[in-house]
Amino acid sequence: MAAWRSLLVGVLGILSLKAHAFVISDVISVNKTLDLTWRSFDFDLTKHGYNHLTDTINFVELSYDFSKMVDQVDDFDNYETLETIQLNSYIFDGRINYFDINPGVISQRLSWQKDDAYCQKENYDTGECEFNLDLNGTARESLSVYSGNVFLSDVTFSVDVTRKEVPEPSSILLLVVGLLTTVVLRTRLVRKKNR
């Protein structure tokens, strides 16, 4: 019974090595009430294992985890009492305004086609690409707080990737080489004993 259990665990381990799709996330913890100003978040997925040579991005997701510090009475005719933010993005819908932020997560998600030549943000002075998600694994997202007591816990930038298999020697080839090595060593030992 123990042998079958070991075999099952081994097979499951080998099958788990065949998984190609997974999520890479970069999380920036803020944990404070935001000032009434612009704030940018720079994400670097290469620090979390992204490799443009083997990874193809399928989906991109951005999440802001908001909470209100003070529960105010909202007057929809007076914008100064509403918790208002604006999200700016080179990847998502450009510029979006959110009024009356409630505690919770605001997420944006879109499908992605790999294009190493596509630059999300170019430096106007040098003409060089500053942010290319596919090639460099980097992105910048911005938000502005206009009014209200907005508490931001953290910002998460995630990509769902498919990783290409790196060519490896076949397991049968490795088994044959191991068995041949064992036979050769065993034969040498027998010959040495017989002398």
Secondary structure, DSSP 8 states (H G I E B T S, - for coil): -HHHHHHHHHHHHHHHTT--EEEEEEEEEEEEE--SSEEEEEEEGGGGT--TTTEEEEEEEEEEEEEESS-----TT-GGGS-EEEEEESSSSSEEEE-S--SEEEEEEEE----TT--SEE-TTT--EEE-HHHH-EEEEEEEEEES-EEEEEEEEEEEEEE-------HHHHHHHHHHHHHHHHHHHHHHHH-
